[in-house]
Amino acid sequence: MNLVNSKTPDMITQKWQPGARVLVMTAVPVEREAVFRGLRGDQRFDILVAGVGPVAAAVNTAKALATTGYGLVVSAGIGGGFPGQAELGSLVVASEIVAADLGVETPEGFNSMDELGFGPTRIQADAGLVNLLTEALPAAGLPVKTGPVLTVSTVTGTADSAAKLAARVPGATAEAMEGYGVALAARDRGVPVLELRAISNLVGPRDRAAWRVKEALDVLEAAGSVLLEVL
């Protein structure tokens, strides 16, 4: 496998090397199909369905990583964008992948597992690849933002919940349900990770009529073509 190891404080993390095999995890088949079309069946990429939610995503990603050597793991799919950060039809590339509701509530507010000493709840995406993607996507005519992408077990459905999450993680760009599970499995294996989200709806009051799922899947497919060029 075309990889180089670099020491980090708590683990050995592989550095991405061009040509290495890539595992792409999506939550549901329709996302997988969109990514597959964008990648045009390139044999370097395995695109699997992780299931919905962080637990299913972690379990199924870990299974895949246990059987095949990969140089990169990508969590890809559609998601909600935070108003003012990521608008409908845009893309978000995670700078970090955050388990936003993993913690405890106290009279003083929410405490994350990191704050309690049971972390990590934040996993850094591969910075070099994040930079490459955020340069390549606009060049292909695809609007993109970079920032924290939140993983939640319960999708946000009210303005109050959205405001609390945005305050909890300043600069939060998007919300989905699988990224942290995928990232934790990758971290356990020392494999670099990315998260890529096409925005189908805004985080806040749940309004299915305002969702743009087809448009987001089209953007996700187009982003797959850019991934093919960058990786």
Secondary structure, 3 states (H helix, E strand, C coil): CCCEEEECCCCEEEECCCCCCEEEEECCHHHHHHHHHHHCCCCCEEEEECCCCHHHHHHHHHHHHHHCCCCEEEEEEEEEECCCCCCCCCEEEEEEEEECCCEEEECCEEEEHHHHCCCCCEEECCHHHHHHHHHHHHHCCCCEEEEEEEECCCCCCCHHHHHHHHHHCCCCCEEECCHHHHHHHHHHHCCCEEEEEEEEEECCCCCHHHCCHHHHHHHHHHHHHHHHHHC
